[in-house]
Amino acid sequence: RTALNDMPELTPDPFLVENALADSDEAQRIHEILHTLNEPYKEVFTLRVFCELSFGQIGKLFGKTDNWACVT
């Protein structure tokens, strides 16, 4: 068992903190844009990016081809 005093002190890397904030701002902007999209574009994007479905899986959900999902 390690004593708390023996633990190395963690200092935040300013570069990593800056990147995390930039990513957070970027994610917020993506969500704002996504909110304005019409269907089926919004759902296809969500399924692809957030649910990590393949174009084939998305096409099948919509009763379309994987090419349709890719283009959409």
PDB file of N, CA, C, O and CB in Angstrom:
ATOM      1  N   ARG A   1       0.831  -1.182   0.000  1.00  0.00           N
ATOM      2  CA  ARG A   1       0.000   0.000   0.000  1.00  0.00           C
ATOM      3  C   ARG A   1       0.875   1.244   0.000  1.00  0.00           C
ATOM      4  O   ARG A   1       1.841   1.318   0.760  1.00  0.00           O
ATOM      5  CB  ARG A   1      -0.946  -0.001   1.206  1.00  0.00           C
ATOM      6  N   THR A   2       0.557   2.214  -0.832  1.00  0.00           N
ATOM      7  CA  THR A   2       1.362   3.424  -0.944  1.00  0.00           C
ATOM      8  C   THR A   2       0.765   4.519  -0.085  1.00  0.00           C
ATOM      9  O   THR A   2      -0.444   4.745  -0.105  1.00  0.00           O
ATOM     10  CB  THR A   2       1.463   3.883  -2.406  1.00  0.00           C
ATOM     11  N   ALA A   3       1.604   5.188   0.662  1.00  0.00           N
ATOM     12  CA  ALA A   3       1.135   6.314   1.467  1.00  0.00           C
ATOM     13  C   ALA A   3       0.828   7.487   0.553  1.00  0.00           C
ATOM     14  O   ALA A   3       1.449   7.659  -0.496  1.00  0.00           O
ATOM     15  CB  ALA A   3       2.185   6.714   2.537  1.00  0.00           C
ATOM     16  N   LEU A   4      -0.132   8.283   0.966  1.00  0.00           N
ATOM     17  CA  LEU A   4      -0.551   9.433   0.162  1.00  0.00           C
ATOM     18  C   LEU A   4       0.612  10.381  -0.087  1.00  0.00           C
ATOM     19  O   LEU A   4       0.713  10.978  -1.159  1.00  0.00           O
ATOM     20  CB  LEU A   4      -1.695  10.179   0.850  1.00  0.00           C
ATOM     21  N   ASN A   5       1.497  10.523   0.908  1.00  0.00           N
ATOM     22  CA  ASN A   5       2.640  11.429   0.757  1.00  0.00           C
ATOM     23  C   ASN A   5       3.654  10.913  -0.253  1.00  0.00           C
ATOM     24  O   ASN A   5       4.451  11.688  -0.783  1.00  0.00           O
ATOM     25  CB  ASN A   5       3.319  11.641   2.097  1.00  0.00           C
ATOM     26  N   ASP A   6       3.634   9.607  -0.527  1.00  0.00           N
ATOM     27  CA  ASP A   6       4.570   9.022  -1.477  1.00  0.00           C
ATOM     28  C   ASP A   6       4.106   9.154  -2.926  1.00  0.00           C
ATOM     29  O   ASP A   6       4.856   8.836  -3.849  1.00  0.00           O
ATOM     30  CB  ASP A   6       4.785   7.571  -1.147  1.00  0.00           C
ATOM     31  N   MET A   7       2.881   9.618  -3.128  1.00  0.00           N
ATOM     32  CA  MET A   7       2.329   9.755  -4.470  1.00  0.00           C
ATOM     33  C   MET A   7       2.987  10.946  -5.162  1.00  0.00           C
ATOM     34  O   MET A   7       3.199  11.985  -4.538  1.00  0.00           O
ATOM     35  CB  MET A   7       0.783   9.926  -4.422  1.00  0.00           C
ATOM     36  N   PRO A   8       3.309  10.799  -6.448  1.00  0.00           N
ATOM     37  CA  PRO A   8       3.895  11.940  -7.168  1.00  0.00           C
ATOM     38  C   PRO A   8       2.851  13.041  -7.323  1.00  0.00           C
ATOM     39  O   PRO A   8       1.660  12.778  -7.494  1.00  0.00           O
ATOM     40  CB  PRO A   8       4.432  11.501  -8.563  1.00  0.00           C
ATOM     41  N   GLU A   9       3.324  14.267  -7.260  1.00  0.00           N
ATOM     42  CA  GLU A   9       2.419  15.407  -7.432  1.00  0.00           C
ATOM     43  C   GLU A   9       2.118  15.575  -8.923  1.00  0.00           C
ATOM     44  O   GLU A   9       3.023  15.566  -9.757  1.00  0.00           O
ATOM     45  CB  GLU A   9       3.040  16.720  -6.836  1.00  0.00           C
ATOM     46  N   LEU A  10       0.850  15.725  -9.236  1.00  0.00           N
ATOM     47  CA  LEU A  10       0.456  15.896 -10.634  1.00  0.00           C
ATOM     48  C   LEU A  10       0.294  17.375 -10.928  1.00  0.00           C
ATOM     49  O   LEU A  10      -0.474  18.077 -10.270  1.00  0.00           O
ATOM     50  CB  LEU A  10      -0.857  15.129 -10.945  1.00  0.00           C
ATOM     51  N   THR A  11       1.015  17.826 -11.906  1.00  0.00           N
ATOM     52  CA  THR A  11       0.877  19.206 -12.335  1.00  0.00           C
ATOM     53  C   THR A  11       0.273  19.215 -13.723  1.00  0.00           C
ATOM     54  O   THR A  11       0.773  18.542 -14.625  1.00  0.00           O
ATOM     55  CB  THR A  11       2.241  19.946 -12.315  1.00  0.00           C
ATOM     56  N   PRO A  12      -0.805  19.974 -13.903  1.00  0.00           N
ATOM     57  CA  PRO A  12      -1.435  19.981 -15.220  1.00  0.00           C
ATOM     58  C   PRO A  12      -0.509  20.561 -16.283  1.00  0.00           C
ATOM     59  O   PRO A  12       0.154  21.574 -16.063  1.00  0.00           O
ATOM     60  CB  PRO A  12      -2.734  20.772 -15.177  1.00  0.00           C
ATOM     61  N   ASP A  13      -0.477  19.917 -17.410  1.00  0.00           N
ATOM     62  CA  ASP A  13       0.297  20.387 -18.548  1.00  0.00           C
ATOM     63  C   ASP A  13      -0.529  21.471 -19.236  1.00  0.00           C
ATOM     64  O   ASP A  13      -1.620  21.181 -19.728  1.00  0.00           O
ATOM     65  CB  ASP A  13       0.655  19.210 -19.538  1.00  0.00           C
ATOM     66  N   PRO A  14      -0.039  22.713 -19.284  1.00  0.00           N
ATOM     67  CA  PRO A  14      -0.825  23.800 -19.893  1.00  0.00           C
ATOM     68  C   PRO A  14      -1.251  23.492 -21.328  1.00  0.00           C
ATOM     69  O   PRO A  14      -2.336  23.889 -21.754  1.00  0.00           O
ATOM     70  CB  PRO A  14      -0.022  25.090 -19.874  1.00  0.00           C
ATOM     71  N   PHE A  15      -0.398  22.784 -22.073  1.00  0.00           N
ATOM     72  CA  PHE A  15      -0.732  22.445 -23.458  1.00  0.00           C
ATOM     73  C   PHE A  15      -1.932  21.500 -23.495  1.00  0.00           C
ATOM     74  O   PHE A  15      -2.834  21.670 -24.316  1.00  0.00           O
ATOM     75  CB  PHE A  15       0.481  21.802 -24.170  1.00  0.00           C
ATOM     76  N   LEU A  16      -1.942  20.506 -22.608  1.00  0.00           N
ATOM     77  CA  LEU A  16      -3.058  19.561 -22.565  1.00  0.00           C
ATOM     78  C   LEU A  16      -4.335  20.240 -22.103  1.00  0.00           C
ATOM     79  O   LEU A  16      -5.411  19.953 -22.628  1.00  0.00           O
ATOM     80  CB  LEU A  16      -2.731  18.388 -21.646  1.00  0.00           C
ATOM     81  N   VAL A  17      -4.235  21.132 -21.135  1.00  0.00           N
ATOM     82  CA  VAL A  17      -5.406  21.866 -20.649  1.00  0.00           C
ATOM     83  C   VAL A  17      -5.969  22.725 -21.770  1.00  0.00           C
ATOM     84  O   VAL A  17      -7.183  22.768 -21.973  1.00  0.00           O
ATOM     85  CB  VAL A  17      -5.045  22.742 -19.422  1.00  0.00           C
ATOM     86  N   GLU A  18      -5.095  23.409 -22.498  1.00  0.00           N
ATOM     87  CA  GLU A  18      -5.528  24.254 -23.615  1.00  0.00           C
ATOM     88  C   GLU A  18      -6.218  23.418 -24.693  1.00  0.00           C
ATOM     89  O   GLU A  18      -7.246  23.826 -25.235  1.00  0.00           O
ATOM     90  CB  GLU A  18      -4.325  25.008 -24.218  1.00  0.00           C
ATOM     91  N   ASN A  19      -5.655  22.253 -25.000  1.00  0.00           N
ATOM     92  CA  ASN A  19      -6.262  21.369 -25.995  1.00  0.00           C
ATOM     93  C   ASN A  19      -7.629  20.877 -25.534  1.00  0.00           C
ATOM     94  O   ASN A  19      -8.565  20.802 -26.330  1.00  0.00           O
ATOM     95  CB  ASN A  19      -5.346  20.177 -26.278  1.00  0.00           C
ATOM     96  N   ALA A  20      -7.745  20.544 -24.252  1.00  0.00           N
ATOM     97  CA  ALA A  20      -9.022  20.070 -23.723  1.00  0.00           C
ATOM     98  C   ALA A  20     -10.081  21.168 -23.831  1.00  0.00           C
ATOM     99  O   ALA A  20     -11.230  20.890 -24.173  1.00  0.00           O
ATOM    100  CB  ALA A  20      -8.865  19.614 -22.255  1.00  0.00           C
ATOM    101  N   LEU A  21      -9.699  22.402 -23.543  1.00  0.00           N
ATOM    102  CA  LEU A  21     -10.648  23.516 -23.656  1.00  0.00           C
ATOM    103  C   LEU A  21     -11.028  23.756 -25.112  1.00  0.00           C
ATOM    104  O   LEU A  21     -12.192  24.015 -25.416  1.00  0.00           O
ATOM    105  CB  LEU A  21     -10.052  24.798 -23.048  1.00  0.00           C
ATOM    106  N   ALA A  22     -10.063  23.672 -26.001  1.00  0.00           N
ATOM    107  CA  ALA A  22     -10.342  23.850 -27.427  1.00  0.00           C
ATOM    108  C   ALA A  22     -11.273  22.737 -27.908  1.00  0.00           C
ATOM    109  O   ALA A  22     -12.218  22.986 -28.657  1.00  0.00           O
ATOM    110  CB  ALA A  22      -9.023  23.860 -28.255  1.00  0.00           C
ATOM    111  N   ASP A  23     -10.995  21.512 -27.472  1.00  0.00           N
ATOM    112  CA  ASP A  23     -11.863  20.391 -27.846  1.00  0.00           C
ATOM    113  C   ASP A  23     -13.265  20.593 -27.307  1.00  0.00           C
ATOM    114  O   ASP A  23     -14.244  20.279 -27.984  1.00  0.00           O
ATOM    115  CB  ASP A  23     -11.289  19.068 -27.333  1.00  0.00           C
ATOM    116  N   SER A  24     -13.366  21.110 -26.101  1.00  0.00           N
ATOM    117  CA  SER A  24     -14.668  21.360 -25.486  1.00  0.00           C
ATOM    118  C   SER A  24     -15.444  22.416 -26.274  1.00  0.00           C
ATOM    119  O   SER A  24     -16.637  22.258 -26.533  1.00  0.00           O
ATOM    120  CB  SER A  24     -14.496  21.808 -24.021  1.00  0.00           C
ATOM    121  N   ASP A  25     -14.754  23.494 -26.653  1.00  0.00           N
ATOM    122  CA  ASP A  25     -15.384  24.539 -27.463  1.00  0.00           C
ATOM    123  C   ASP A  25     -15.806  23.993 -28.820  1.00  0.00           C
ATOM    124  O   ASP A  25     -16.884  24.309 -29.323  1.00  0.00           O
ATOM    125  CB  ASP A  25     -14.431  25.726 -27.647  1.00  0.00           C
ATOM    126  N   GLU A  26     -14.949  23.176 -29.398  1.00  0.00           N
ATOM    127  CA  GLU A  26     -15.237  22.574 -30.694  1.00  0.00           C
ATOM    128  C   GLU A  26     -16.437  21.631 -30.587  1.00  0.00           C
ATOM    129  O   GLU A  26     -17.305  21.626 -31.460  1.00  0.00           O
ATOM    130  CB  GLU A  26     -14.002  21.817 -31.225  1.00  0.00           C
ATOM    131  N   ALA A  27     -16.484  20.847 -29.533  1.00  0.00           N
ATOM    132  CA  ALA A  27     -17.605  19.927 -29.319  1.00  0.00           C
ATOM    133  C   ALA A  27     -18.904  20.704 -29.158  1.00  0.00           C
ATOM    134  O   ALA A  27     -19.938  20.296 -29.687  1.00  0.00           O
ATOM    135  CB  ALA A  27     -17.356  19.041 -28.080  1.00  0.00           C
ATOM    136  N   GLN A  28     -18.862  21.815 -28.438  1.00  0.00           N
ATOM    137  CA  GLN A  28     -20.056  22.646 -28.248  1.00  0.00           C
ATOM    138  C   GLN A  28     -20.532  23.176 -29.595  1.00  0.00           C
ATOM    139  O   GLN A  28     -21.730  23.170 -29.875  1.00  0.00           O
ATOM    140  CB  GLN A  28     -19.768  23.821 -27.274  1.00  0.00           C
ATOM    141  N   ARG A  29     -19.617  23.629 -30.420  1.00  0.00           N
ATOM    142  CA  ARG A  29     -19.977  24.157 -31.745  1.00  0.00           C
ATOM    143  C   ARG A  29     -20.569  23.056 -32.623  1.00  0.00           C
ATOM    144  O   ARG A  29     -21.524  23.303 -33.360  1.00  0.00           O
ATOM    145  CB  ARG A  29     -18.740  24.779 -32.435  1.00  0.00           C
ATOM    146  N   ILE A  30     -20.018  21.856 -32.555  1.00  0.00           N
ATOM    147  CA  ILE A  30     -20.552  20.729 -33.326  1.00  0.00           C
ATOM    148  C   ILE A  30     -21.980  20.433 -32.897  1.00  0.00           C
ATOM    149  O   ILE A  30     -22.848  20.197 -33.737  1.00  0.00           O
ATOM    150  CB  ILE A  30     -19.668  19.474 -33.152  1.00  0.00           C
ATOM    151  N   HIS A  31     -22.227  20.444 -31.587  1.00  0.00           N
ATOM    152  CA  HIS A  31     -23.578  20.178 -31.098  1.00  0.00           C
ATOM    153  C   HIS A  31     -24.554  21.270 -31.535  1.00  0.00           C
ATOM    154  O   HIS A  31     -25.712  20.984 -31.839  1.00  0.00           O
ATOM    155  CB  HIS A  31     -23.574  20.059 -29.574  1.00  0.00           C
ATOM    156  N   GLU A  32     -24.092  22.512 -31.565  1.00  0.00           N
ATOM    157  CA  GLU A  32     -24.948  23.613 -32.036  1.00  0.00           C
ATOM    158  C   GLU A  32     -25.318  23.422 -33.504  1.00  0.00           C
ATOM    159  O   GLU A  32     -26.475  23.601 -33.884  1.00  0.00           O
ATOM    160  CB  GLU A  32     -24.240  24.972 -31.843  1.00  0.00           C
ATOM    161  N   ILE A  33     -24.346  23.062 -34.317  1.00  0.00           N
ATOM    162  CA  ILE A  33     -24.599  22.823 -35.744  1.00  0.00           C
ATOM    163  C   ILE A  33     -25.515  21.620 -35.914  1.00  0.00           C
ATOM    164  O   ILE A  33     -26.461  21.657 -36.701  1.00  0.00           O
ATOM    165  CB  ILE A  33     -23.272  22.602 -36.513  1.00  0.00           C
ATOM    166  N   LEU A  34     -25.234  20.566 -35.181  1.00  0.00           N
ATOM    167  CA  LEU A  34     -26.043  19.350 -35.253  1.00  0.00           C
ATOM    168  C   LEU A  34     -27.494  19.637 -34.925  1.00  0.00           C
ATOM    169  O   LEU A  34     -28.399  19.084 -35.550  1.00  0.00           O
ATOM    170  CB  LEU A  34     -25.497  18.289 -34.308  1.00  0.00           C
ATOM    171  N   HIS A  35     -27.718  20.497 -33.951  1.00  0.00           N
ATOM    172  CA  HIS A  35     -29.081  20.845 -33.544  1.00  0.00           C
ATOM    173  C   HIS A  35     -29.868  21.490 -34.691  1.00  0.00           C
ATOM    174  O   HIS A  35     -31.091  21.366 -34.748  1.00  0.00           O
ATOM    175  CB  HIS A  35     -29.046  21.791 -32.341  1.00  0.00           C
ATOM    176  N   THR A  36     -29.176  22.174 -35.597  1.00  0.00           N
ATOM    177  CA  THR A  36     -29.858  22.878 -36.691  1.00  0.00           C
ATOM    178  C   THR A  36     -30.087  22.000 -37.920  1.00  0.00           C
ATOM    179  O   THR A  36     -30.818  22.389 -38.831  1.00  0.00           O
ATOM    180  CB  THR A  36     -29.057  24.096 -37.090  1.00  0.00           C
ATOM    181  N   LEU A  37     -29.470  20.824 -37.953  1.00  0.00           N
ATOM    182  CA  LEU A  37     -29.614  19.952 -39.131  1.00  0.00           C
ATOM    183  C   LEU A  37     -31.021  19.361 -39.237  1.00  0.00           C
ATOM    184  O   LEU A  37     -31.668  19.082 -38.227  1.00  0.00           O
ATOM    185  CB  LEU A  37     -28.584  18.819 -39.078  1.00  0.00           C
ATOM    186  N   ASN A  38     -31.470  19.182 -40.445  1.00  0.00           N
ATOM    187  CA  ASN A  38     -32.736  18.500 -40.696  1.00  0.00           C
ATOM    188  C   ASN A  38     -32.500  17.000 -40.689  1.00  0.00           C
ATOM    189  O   ASN A  38     -31.363  16.537 -40.779  1.00  0.00           O
ATOM    190  CB  ASN A  38     -33.360  18.953 -42.041  1.00  0.00           C
ATOM    191  N   GLU A  39     -33.576  16.253 -40.583  1.00  0.00           N
ATOM    192  CA  GLU A  39     -33.503  14.799 -40.703  1.00  0.00           C
ATOM    193  C   GLU A  39     -33.465  14.452 -42.185  1.00  0.00           C
ATOM    194  O   GLU A  39     -34.058  15.199 -42.964  1.00  0.00           O
ATOM    195  CB  GLU A  39     -34.714  14.101 -39.988  1.00  0.00           C
ATOM    196  N   PRO A  40     -32.842  13.423 -42.625  1.00  0.00           N
ATOM    197  CA  PRO A  40     -32.192  12.375 -41.838  1.00  0.00           C
ATOM    198  C   PRO A  40     -30.738  12.691 -41.516  1.00  0.00           C
ATOM    199  O   PRO A  40     -30.053  11.879 -40.895  1.00  0.00           O
ATOM    200  CB  PRO A  40     -32.268  11.064 -42.573  1.00  0.00           C
ATOM    201  N   TYR A  41     -30.255  13.871 -41.934  1.00  0.00           N
ATOM    202  CA  TYR A  41     -28.841  14.199 -41.760  1.00  0.00           C
ATOM    203  C   TYR A  41     -28.426  14.150 -40.298  1.00  0.00           C
ATOM    204  O   TYR A  41     -27.366  13.620 -39.964  1.00  0.00           O
ATOM    205  CB  TYR A  41     -28.546  15.575 -42.331  1.00  0.00           C
ATOM    206  N   LYS A  42     -29.267  14.704 -39.426  1.00  0.00           N
ATOM    207  CA  LYS A  42     -28.948  14.728 -38.003  1.00  0.00           C
ATOM    208  C   LYS A  42     -28.808  13.315 -37.446  1.00  0.00           C
ATOM    209  O   LYS A  42     -27.847  13.015 -36.737  1.00  0.00           O
ATOM    210  CB  LYS A  42     -30.023  15.492 -37.231  1.00  0.00           C
ATOM    211  N   GLU A  43     -29.764  12.452 -37.767  1.00  0.00           N
ATOM    212  CA  GLU A  43     -29.727  11.102 -37.224  1.00  0.00           C
ATOM    213  C   GLU A  43     -28.572  10.296 -37.800  1.00  0.00           C
ATOM    214  O   GLU A  43     -27.911   9.554 -37.073  1.00  0.00           O
ATOM    215  CB  GLU A  43     -31.040  10.394 -37.495  1.00  0.00           C
ATOM    216  N   VAL A  44     -28.323  10.433 -39.098  1.00  0.00           N
ATOM    217  CA  VAL A  44     -27.213   9.707 -39.715  1.00  0.00           C
ATOM    218  C   VAL A  44     -25.894  10.142 -39.075  1.00  0.00           C
ATOM    219  O   VAL A  44     -25.056   9.300 -38.751  1.00  0.00           O
ATOM    220  CB  VAL A  44     -27.181   9.949 -41.251  1.00  0.00           C
ATOM    221  N   PHE A  45     -25.707  11.432 -38.895  1.00  0.00           N
ATOM    222  CA  PHE A  45     -24.489  11.944 -38.256  1.00  0.00           C
ATOM    223  C   PHE A  45     -24.356  11.393 -36.840  1.00  0.00           C
ATOM    224  O   PHE A  45     -23.289  10.922 -36.446  1.00  0.00           O
ATOM    225  CB  PHE A  45     -24.497  13.486 -38.228  1.00  0.00           C
ATOM    226  N   THR A  46     -25.437  11.455 -36.085  1.00  0.00           N
ATOM    227  CA  THR A  46     -25.423  10.977 -34.704  1.00  0.00           C
ATOM    228  C   THR A  46     -25.101   9.494 -34.633  1.00  0.00           C
ATOM    229  O   THR A  46     -24.283   9.070 -33.816  1.00  0.00           O
ATOM    230  CB  THR A  46     -26.763  11.249 -34.035  1.00  0.00           C
ATOM    231  N   LEU A  47     -25.736   8.712 -35.479  1.00  0.00           N
ATOM    232  CA  LEU A  47     -25.485   7.272 -35.478  1.00  0.00           C
ATOM    233  C   LEU A  47     -24.047   6.953 -35.862  1.00  0.00           C
ATOM    234  O   LEU A  47     -23.434   6.045 -35.300  1.00  0.00           O
ATOM    235  CB  LEU A  47     -26.443   6.570 -36.431  1.00  0.00           C
ATOM    236  N   ARG A  48     -23.517   7.693 -36.808  1.00  0.00           N
ATOM    237  CA  ARG A  48     -22.155   7.438 -37.281  1.00  0.00           C
ATOM    238  C   ARG A  48     -21.111   7.876 -36.250  1.00  0.00           C
ATOM    239  O   ARG A  48     -20.203   7.114 -35.920  1.00  0.00           O
ATOM    240  CB  ARG A  48     -21.912   8.163 -38.610  1.00  0.00           C
ATOM    241  N   VAL A  49     -21.244   9.099 -35.746  1.00  0.00           N
ATOM    242  CA  VAL A  49     -20.205   9.669 -34.893  1.00  0.00           C
ATOM    243  C   VAL A  49     -20.343   9.222 -33.440  1.00  0.00           C
ATOM    244  O   VAL A  49     -19.369   8.777 -32.833  1.00  0.00           O
ATOM    245  CB  VAL A  49     -20.246  11.182 -34.969  1.00  0.00           C
ATOM    246  N   PHE A  50     -21.531   9.337 -32.886  1.00  0.00           N
ATOM    247  CA  PHE A  50     -21.692   9.068 -31.468  1.00  0.00           C
ATOM    248  C   PHE A  50     -21.965   7.591 -31.174  1.00  0.00           C
ATOM    249  O   PHE A  50     -21.516   7.070 -30.152  1.00  0.00           O
ATOM    250  CB  PHE A  50     -22.810   9.913 -30.918  1.00  0.00           C
ATOM    251  N   CYS A  51     -22.688   6.923 -32.051  1.00  0.00           N
ATOM    252  CA  CYS A  51     -22.987   5.497 -31.843  1.00  0.00           C
ATOM    253  C   CYS A  51     -21.983   4.597 -32.540  1.00  0.00           C
ATOM    254  O   CYS A  51     -21.969   3.384 -32.329  1.00  0.00           O
ATOM    255  CB  CYS A  51     -24.388   5.174 -32.338  1.00  0.00           C
ATOM    256  N   GLU A  52     -21.131   5.206 -33.384  1.00  0.00           N
ATOM    257  CA  GLU A  52     -20.063   4.497 -34.101  1.00  0.00           C
ATOM    258  C   GLU A  52     -20.585   3.337 -34.948  1.00  0.00           C
ATOM    259  O   GLU A  52     -19.947   2.288 -35.037  1.00  0.00           O
ATOM    260  CB  GLU A  52     -19.040   3.976 -33.113  1.00  0.00           C
ATOM    261  N   LEU A  53     -21.758   3.533 -35.572  1.00  0.00           N
ATOM    262  CA  LEU A  53     -22.296   2.519 -36.470  1.00  0.00           C
ATOM    263  C   LEU A  53     -21.621   2.641 -37.834  1.00  0.00           C
ATOM    264  O   LEU A  53     -21.189   3.723 -38.231  1.00  0.00           O
ATOM    265  CB  LEU A  53     -23.836   2.658 -36.603  1.00  0.00           C
ATOM    266  N   SER A  54     -21.538   1.538 -38.532  1.00  0.00           N
ATOM    267  CA  SER A  54     -20.989   1.552 -39.887  1.00  0.00           C
ATOM    268  C   SER A  54     -22.045   2.125 -40.833  1.00  0.00           C
ATOM    269  O   SER A  54     -23.224   2.202 -40.489  1.00  0.00           O
ATOM    270  CB  SER A  54     -20.552   0.113 -40.337  1.00  0.00           C
ATOM    271  N   PHE A  55     -21.607   2.525 -42.030  1.00  0.00           N
ATOM    272  CA  PHE A  55     -22.561   3.020 -43.025  1.00  0.00           C
ATOM    273  C   PHE A  55     -23.542   1.923 -43.413  1.00  0.00           C
ATOM    274  O   PHE A  55     -24.709   2.197 -43.694  1.00  0.00           O
ATOM    275  CB  PHE A  55     -21.824   3.542 -44.273  1.00  0.00           C
ATOM    276  N   GLY A  56     -23.068   0.679 -43.429  1.00  0.00           N
ATOM    277  CA  GLY A  56     -23.950  -0.445 -43.727  1.00  0.00           C
ATOM    278  C   GLY A  56     -25.052  -0.587 -42.691  1.00  0.00           C
ATOM    279  O   GLY A  56     -26.213  -0.804 -43.037  1.00  0.00           O
ATOM    280  N   GLN A  57     -24.687  -0.465 -41.418  1.00  0.00           N
ATOM    281  CA  GLN A  57     -25.672  -0.564 -40.341  1.00  0.00           C
ATOM    282  C   GLN A  57     -26.682   0.583 -40.405  1.00  0.00           C
ATOM    283  O   GLN A  57     -27.879   0.380 -40.204  1.00  0.00           O
ATOM    284  CB  GLN A  57     -24.970  -0.571 -38.978  1.00  0.00           C
ATOM    285  N   ILE A  58     -26.190   1.775 -40.683  1.00  0.00           N
ATOM    286  CA  ILE A  58     -27.075   2.946 -40.777  1.00  0.00           C
ATOM    287  C   ILE A  58     -28.026   2.785 -41.957  1.00  0.00           C
ATOM    288  O   ILE A  58     -29.229   3.010 -41.827  1.00  0.00           O
ATOM    289  CB  ILE A  58     -26.249   4.255 -40.926  1.00  0.00           C
ATOM    290  N   GLY A  59     -27.484   2.395 -43.103  1.00  0.00           N
ATOM    291  CA  GLY A  59     -28.320   2.179 -44.277  1.00  0.00           C
ATOM    292  C   GLY A  59     -29.413   1.167 -44.004  1.00  0.00           C
ATOM    293  O   GLY A  59     -30.562   1.358 -44.403  1.00  0.00           O
ATOM    294  N   LYS A  60     -29.055   0.091 -43.324  1.00  0.00           N
ATOM    295  CA  LYS A  60     -30.023  -0.957 -43.003  1.00  0.00           C
ATOM    296  C   LYS A  60     -31.133  -0.417 -42.096  1.00  0.00           C
ATOM    297  O   LYS A  60     -32.300  -0.767 -42.273  1.00  0.00           O
ATOM    298  CB  LYS A  60     -29.318  -2.149 -42.328  1.00  0.00           C
ATOM    299  N   LEU A  61     -30.775   0.435 -41.124  1.00  0.00           N
ATOM    300  CA  LEU A  61     -31.776   1.037 -40.239  1.00  0.00           C
ATOM    301  C   LEU A  61     -32.807   1.867 -41.011  1.00  0.00           C
ATOM    302  O   LEU A  61     -33.985   1.904 -40.656  1.00  0.00           O
ATOM    303  CB  LEU A  61     -31.089   1.912 -39.196  1.00  0.00           C
ATOM    304  N   PHE A  62     -32.343   2.529 -42.068  1.00  0.00           N
ATOM    305  CA  PHE A  62     -33.210   3.387 -42.869  1.00  0.00           C
ATOM    306  C   PHE A  62     -33.826   2.651 -44.054  1.00  0.00           C
ATOM    307  O   PHE A  62     -34.620   3.228 -44.797  1.00  0.00           O
ATOM    308  CB  PHE A  62     -32.434   4.585 -43.362  1.00  0.00           C
ATOM    309  N   GLY A  63     -33.466   1.387 -44.234  1.00  0.00           N
ATOM    310  CA  GLY A  63     -33.952   0.652 -45.392  1.00  0.00           C
ATOM    311  C   GLY A  63     -33.315   1.131 -46.682  1.00  0.00           C
ATOM    312  O   GLY A  63     -33.918   1.066 -47.753  1.00  0.00           O
ATOM    313  N   LYS A  64     -32.085   1.614 -46.564  1.00  0.00           N
ATOM    314  CA  LYS A  64     -31.346   2.157 -47.709  1.00  0.00           C
ATOM    315  C   LYS A  64     -30.017   1.415 -47.829  1.00  0.00           C
ATOM    316  O   LYS A  64     -29.746   0.470 -47.088  1.00  0.00           O
ATOM    317  CB  LYS A  64     -31.113   3.701 -47.555  1.00  0.00           C
ATOM    318  N   THR A  65     -29.200   1.858 -48.770  1.00  0.00           N
ATOM    319  CA  THR A  65     -27.893   1.230 -48.984  1.00  0.00           C
ATOM    320  C   THR A  65     -26.837   1.906 -48.084  1.00  0.00           C
ATOM    321  O   THR A  65     -27.057   2.979 -47.523  1.00  0.00           O
ATOM    322  CB  THR A  65     -27.477   1.325 -50.493  1.00  0.00           C
ATOM    323  N   ASP A  66     -25.698   1.236 -47.978  1.00  0.00           N
ATOM    324  CA  ASP A  66     -24.600   1.832 -47.236  1.00  0.00           C
ATOM    325  C   ASP A  66     -24.084   3.072 -47.960  1.00  0.00           C
ATOM    326  O   ASP A  66     -23.609   4.014 -47.328  1.00  0.00           O
ATOM    327  CB  ASP A  66     -23.467   0.814 -47.036  1.00  0.00           C
ATOM    328  N   ASN A  67     -24.181   3.067 -49.303  1.00  0.00           N
ATOM    329  CA  ASN A  67     -23.774   4.237 -50.074  1.00  0.00           C
ATOM    330  C   ASN A  67     -24.669   5.426 -49.758  1.00  0.00           C
ATOM    331  O   ASN A  67     -24.180   6.550 -49.649  1.00  0.00           O
ATOM    332  CB  ASN A  67     -23.807   3.931 -51.576  1.00  0.00           C
ATOM    333  N   TRP A  68     -25.969   5.200 -49.608  1.00  0.00           N
ATOM    334  CA  TRP A  68     -26.891   6.273 -49.231  1.00  0.00           C
ATOM    335  C   TRP A  68     -26.471   6.892 -47.889  1.00  0.00           C
ATOM    336  O   TRP A  68     -26.420   8.113 -47.740  1.00  0.00           O
ATOM    337  CB  TRP A  68     -28.346   5.735 -49.148  1.00  0.00           C
ATOM    338  N   ALA A  69     -26.173   6.024 -46.924  1.00  0.00           N
ATOM    339  CA  ALA A  69     -25.773   6.502 -45.599  1.00  0.00           C
ATOM    340  C   ALA A  69     -24.469   7.301 -45.686  1.00  0.00           C
ATOM    341  O   ALA A  69     -24.326   8.331 -45.027  1.00  0.00           O
ATOM    342  CB  ALA A  69     -25.609   5.314 -44.624  1.00  0.00           C
ATOM    343  N   CYS A  70     -23.542   6.836 -46.481  1.00  0.00           N
ATOM    344  CA  CYS A  70     -22.260   7.507 -46.647  1.00  0.00           C
ATOM    345  C   CYS A  70     -22.442   8.883 -47.259  1.00  0.00           C
ATOM    346  O   CYS A  70     -21.860   9.856 -46.780  1.00  0.00           O
ATOM    347  CB  CYS A  70     -21.328   6.671 -47.509  1.00  0.00           C
ATOM    348  N   VAL A  71     -23.235   8.977 -48.304  1.00  0.00           N
ATOM    349  CA  VAL A  71     -23.464  10.244 -48.986  1.00  0.00           C
ATOM    350  C   VAL A  71     -24.263  11.207 -48.109  1.00  0.00           C
ATOM    351  O   VAL A  71     -24.007  12.411 -48.101  1.00  0.00           O
ATOM    352  CB  VAL A  71     -24.191  10.009 -50.308  1.00  0.00           C
ATOM    353  N   THR A  72     -25.225  10.666 -47.377  1.00  0.00           N
ATOM    354  CA  THR A  72     -26.056  11.498 -46.506  1.00  0.00           C
ATOM    355  C   THR A  72     -25.232  12.055 -45.375  1.00  0.00           C
ATOM    356  O   THR A  72     -25.754  12.784 -44.531  1.00  0.00           O
ATOM    357  CB  THR A  72     -27.239  10.703 -45.954  1.00  0.00           C
TER     358      THR A  72
END
